[in-house]
Amino acid sequence: MEMIDRVKVRVQKPEDRVKNFEEVELGFNEEEALKEASRCLNCQNPRCRTGCPVNIAIPDFISAIKEENFTEAYNIISEFSALPAVCGRVCPQEKQCEKLCVKGIKGEAVAIGALERFVADYAIRNNILSTRKVEKNNKRVAIIGSGPAGLTCAGDLARNGYSVTIYEVLHKAGGVLVYGIPEFRLPKSIVEKEVDKLKALGVRILTNVPVGNAITIDELRKEYDDIFIATGAGLPKFMNIPGEDANGVFSANEILTRINLMKSYKEDSKTPIKKGNKAYVIGGGNVAMDAVRSLKRLGIDAHLMYRRSEEELPARLTEVHHAKEEGIVFDLLTNPVKIITDENNNVTGMEVVDMVLGEPSEDGRRSVTEKEGSNHIVDCDMVVMALGTGPNHEALKESDIKLTDRGLIEVDESGIKTSIDNIYAGGDAVTGAATVILAMEAGKKAAKAIMERNN
């Protein structure tokens, strides 16, 4: 059999894309998708599927692509995922399904994520909806939060006859998909299309409703048979170093929310970002990468500062590669210890220290310590903290739902049931900040638990 190289996804040129917020990766066209699908061996024991948190029948949908039956490919994916156009773009396939692809043992894995995106985009362009017929039952479910966990749970329940209402605190549905991930990675029009598909299934979405204030969980319990809490983890973390309260210090959440949700990069924006000339984003995850690449597109000299080496960067390899192409400066093995300000409390620089890697700790990551006497000053007028996020439990006001010592929602051994019988929780509010696909997995678990309880 002729060996075919993995088909490369077309991208915008770096010199062009740093001047706009349009999508970087352009996706496969039909010819490219067929060629890449032909590389799949259709293994009898598909290891790729075991690496997918939502267990998509990967060889089956790729076989449908080979047969040029893109509608059938979409129907197969839709049995498992409510957000295929999202997952095809932001899922860390290289650490999940593609990591276990047999083709990857002696070469490059099949581009499963790019094929999923192709199928989902084809369905969007051609107005194709899942063909499953739904018979309504008399059960009502409230979901708090319209991020990936909430949307996934809603989709699974609606496809099984449940009447579902999602309560969202912001003015747009999508959670982190709309406020956290930049347009150049995930166009908001794609998120809107995915949300519209859920609405077509009968899911009702109420925006601008802060549960815990406008309505309490106890009040919702009187109206609904079950409740799923999917409020995410949107509370930013800081370093608690001197000067962190200065003008010019931001959380990545604020920067990304202003840019993604409020379009502050546009000239006529009502909530513009006060841009600096030189910015440091502190952190090494996907959020840090999103923030630093967004700042670059605002014309800022953007640096990423991370206390470990490139090998330990938790961000997706694709995003690191794109950031380098776009001219992002990586200041590795460096960490801030103080933010320097002028007499008006404006940022003028940072005192930083070099770091030294040690042996791997229990979680597999190498320990890191400061190099004595390595303190030095870097100039900047903007600092963005991208150090992870924690849960905001405003929605739990006046409820008896228990929390863990870490401040997360406590669940039993099922990973989804809270301390109250008919209330479930999942995603970042339970695990702490994680990936979109893991939140979706939690949404599926919650839907399954609710359906089992009502059978």
N, C-alpha and C positions, 0 to 999 in steps of 0.2 A: 504493500500500500504506500502511495506517495505521501511523504511527510509534508504537511502544509504548516507554514509558520503562522503563529497567532496574528490575527488581523488587528492592526493598530487603530485605535479610535482617533478620528480626526479632531484636531483642536485649533482654537484661535492662535494665531502667532503671538508670542509673549509681548512683542512691542506694540501690538494692537490692543490686546486684552487688558493691559494695565491702565488703559485710558477709558475703559467702560466697565459696566457691571453685567454685561451679557454673558451667557453661559460659555464657559471655557471649553468643555468637551462637547463636540457636535453630534456624537452618537453615530451608529451604523446606518448606512442606507441599506436598501433591500439586498443588493448584490453582496455587500460586505457581511450582512447578517447570514445569508445563505452559505457563504464561504466559511465563516467562523463556525456555524452550526455543524458543517460537515466534518469538523475536527472531533466532534463528540463521539466517543466509542460506544455509547449507550450500554454501559456496563450492567451486567446482571445484578451485581451488588453495588449500587451506586454510592460510593463513599461521599460524594459531593452532597448528597441529600442529608446525610447525617450531620454535616457541618452547617446546615441551614437552621437557624433557630425556629423558623416557622414551618420547616419540613416541606418546602415546595417540591413537587415531583419534577425535579430538574431534567432528567433524561427524557421524560414524556413531553415537556413543553419544547425542548430542543428538537425532538423528533418531529413534532408538528411544524416547527420552522423549516426543517429539511424538506418537508412535503409542501411547503409554501402555504400551509393552512394557518395563517397568523391569527385568525379568529379563534381557532381551536386552541392554539398556544396560549392565548389570553384567557380563555375559559379555564384551562388547566391551572394557570397561575392564580386566577381569581378564587379558586377553591381554597387557597391557602393564605393569600395575601390581599389585604384591602388597599394597599398602597404600592403597587408594583412600579409605577413611574418614579416614586420617591426612592424606593429601595434600590432600583437599578442605578441610581445616581449617588447615593450617600452611604450605602451599606459597605462595610469593610470586607468585601468578598475575599480579598487576599488572605484574610485571617480566618475565613469560615469555609464556604463551599469550595472556592477555588484552591484553597490550601490543601484540600483532600482529593482534588481531581487527579486521576491516574495519569493523565497527560503531563501533569506537572512533575512527575518523578524524574523523567529524563528530558524534559523540555519545558514548555510554557503551558500552564493550565488553560483550559477553555475559558473564554471571556464570558462567564455566566452572567455577570452583572450587566455587561453591555448588551447581551442578548435579551435579558429581562427588560431593560430599558427600551430596546427596539420594539418589542412586542407591546409594551404598555403605551408607548408613544403612537404606535400604529392604531391601537384601540382608541386613543384620544382623538387622533386626526379623523378617524372614520366613525366616530360616535358609537362605538361598540360597547354594549353593556353585557354583564354576565347573564347567561341564559337561564340560570336557576329560577324556577317558579317558587314564589313565596306564599305560603298559607299563614295568615295571621292567627296568632293565639291571643289570649286575653291578658298576657303578662306585660307589665310595664317596668322599664329599667331606666334609672337616672345615671348618667355618667358625668363626673365632675372633671373637666379638663378635656380639651380637644386636640391634644398632642397625639403622637403616634400610638400610644397605649390606648387612649380613649377612642380614637377613630377606628382602630383595629377591633376593639371589643364591640363597638357599635355596629361595624360591618358584619361581624360574625353573628351577632344576635339578630340583626335585621333580616339577614338571609335565612334565619330560622324562625321567622314569624313574630319576633318580639317588637313591641312598640318602644322605641328608644328616644330619649331626649338627652342631649348633651348641653351642659351648662359651661360656658366659657367666659372668663373674666375680661378678656380683651375684646376689641371690636372686630377681630377677624378670627376665624377658626384655623387651627393648624398647630397651635402651640409653638414649640421650638422650630418647627418646620417653616413658620413664617417669620418669627422674630429672631431666630438664632442662626440660621444657615443662609449665607449670602446668595443673592441672585445668580452670581457666576458659578455657583455649584448646584443650586436648586431654584429654578425660576418659580416665582410665586404663582404664576399662571398654571403651572403643573399641579401645585398643591390645591389650588381652587378647583381644578378639574377633578382631582381625586375626591375632594370634599363633595362636589356636585354629584358624583356617582353614589355616594352614601345617601345624599338627600333624595336621589331618585329611588332608593330602596325604602324610603319613608322615614329616615332618621331626621329628627327635628333638632336643630342647633340654635340655642339661644345665646347670643353674644351680649357683652356688657353686663353680665350677671355675676357679681362677686359672691359666690357661696360662702357662708359664714357671716356675711353682712346683709345682703339683700334677702337671702333666704338661708336658713340653717339646715344642717344635715337631718336633724330631728324632724323638721318640717317636711323635708323631702321623703322621709321614711313613711309619713302618713299618706303620701300620694303614690309611692312606687313600691313594687314588690321587692326590688333589689337595687343596690347602689354600688357603683364602681368608682373609686377615687383614683384619678389619674392626673394629679396636679403637677407632676414633674418636680424638677429641682431648679428653681430659677433664682435662688438667693446667692449672690456672688460672695466668694471668699476673698479675704485680703491677707497680707503678710504681717500686719501689725508692726510695721517698722516706722521709725521717726519720719515725719514729713508726709505720711500717706494721706493726710487730710488736705493736702495742698491743692490749689487751683491747677488743673492740668493733669490730675490723677483720675483715671476712670476705671470702671470695671468693663471687662469685655462685653458683658451683658448689655450695658448701657450703649456702648458704641454700636454693637450689632443690632440692637433693637431700634435705635434711631435710624440706622442705615437701611435695615431690611423692612421694618414695619412702617416707618415714618418717611422713608425715601429722602433722608437728610442729605444725600449726595447730589440731589437735584438743585439747580440754581434757585428755584422758587420755593424751596422747602421752608415750612413754617417752624421747623425744629432743627436748624442747622447745627452741625458740630463745630465748636471753636477749634479749628485745626492748628496744630503746631507745625513747626518746620522739621523737627526731628523727633520721632517717637520710638519708644521701646515697649514692646509687648512682652510681658513676663509670663512664661509658661511654654509648654511644648506639645499640648494636645491639639485636637482638631479645632477647638474654639480659639485657641491662640493663633493657629494658622489662618482661620477665617478672619480674625480681627486684623492681623498684620497685613494680609493681602488686601483687605478692604481699605486700610489706611493708605496703602501704596496707590490705590486707585483714586484716592483723594489728592494725590500729588505730594504726599508726605514722605520724607526720607525714613523708611520704616525698617526697624530692626527687631529681630526676635531674640530674646535672652532666655536661655534655658540652663539650668544648673548641672545637667548631665551632658553626655556626649550625643552625637547624632544617632548613634546606634540605639540609644535608649529613648529617643523621641517617640512618644505614644501616638502621634498623629499618623494618619494614613500615609503610606509611601508615595501615593499619587499626589497628595497635597503638598508634601515636602518637595517633590520633584517640580511641581508647578510653581511653588514659591521661589525656588532657586532660579528657575527660568525667568521669573518676573523681577528678579533683582533684589529680593529680600535679603538683608544681611543677617547672618546667623552668628550670634555671640554665644557660643556654647561654653560649658564648664565655667559659667559666670553667674553670680547671684547678687541682687541688690541688698544692701544692709541699711541704707538711708537715702531718703529723697531730699535733695538740696533745693532750697527756695530763696527767693529774694525778699526784700522788706515787705512786699505786698502779698507774700505767700504764694507766689507763682513758681512753678517748677523751672529750675535752671540746669539741673543735672542730677546725677545719682552717684553715691558712693557704692562701689561694687567690690566684690571679692572673688578671686579665682577659686575654683572647686577642684577637688581631687576624688576620683572614683575609687571605691574600695571593693570588697568582695560582695557577691550577690547575697541579699537577705532572704528571708523566708518566702517572700512573694516572687522571688526570681530576679528582682531588680537590684542593680548594684547600689550599694550604699554610697553616700557622698558626704565629704567633709570639707570645711574651709581650709584653704592653704594659708598658713600663718604668714602675716606680713605682706600679703598680696593686694591689700586694699588700694584702690585707685578711683579716680573720678572720670565719669563720662558725661559729656554735655548732651542735654536734651531739653525740650520744653513740653513734653507730653509723655505720660507713663500709663500703660493700660495693663491692668491685672487680669490674667486669664489663668487662674489657679484652681479652677473647679467651682462647683456650685453645691449648695445644700437646699433642702426642701423649705418651702414657705407654707406653713400650716394654717394660714388664715381661714381656709375653708373648714377647718376642724373646730372652729369656735363653738362653744356650748355643746360639744359632743363628748362622749365618754370613750372615744377611740384611743387606745393606748399607743405610746411611742416607745421606741427603744432607747437605750443609753446614748446612742448616736444621734437621737432626734429624728429618726426615721419612723414611718408607720410600722407598728408591730404586726406581723402576720404569723400564722401557725406553720406547721411543717409543710402544708400545701404550697406555701410561698405566696398565697393570694388572699386567704381569709383573715379578716381583722378580728379584733376581740368582740365584735358585735355580729350576731348570727348572719344577717342578710346584707352585710356590708363587706365589700372586697376592695383591695387596693393593689396597685402594681406599678411597675415602671420606676422612674427615678425617685419617686416619693417613698419607695420601699427599699430600693437598692443603693440609692445615691446616684449621682450623675453617671450615665452609661450611654450606650449607642441607641440609635433609632430602632434598629432591628430587635434589640433586647427588650425595648419598651413594647414593641409590637408583639413579641413572644408573650409578655405579661398580659397584654390585652386579650390574646387568644386564650390563655389559661383562665382568665377571669370569665370570659364568655362561656367556656366549657363548664366551669364550676357553677355558674348561674343556671345553665341549662340542665345540669345534673341535679341541682337542688330542686328544680321545678318539674322534674319528670316523676 
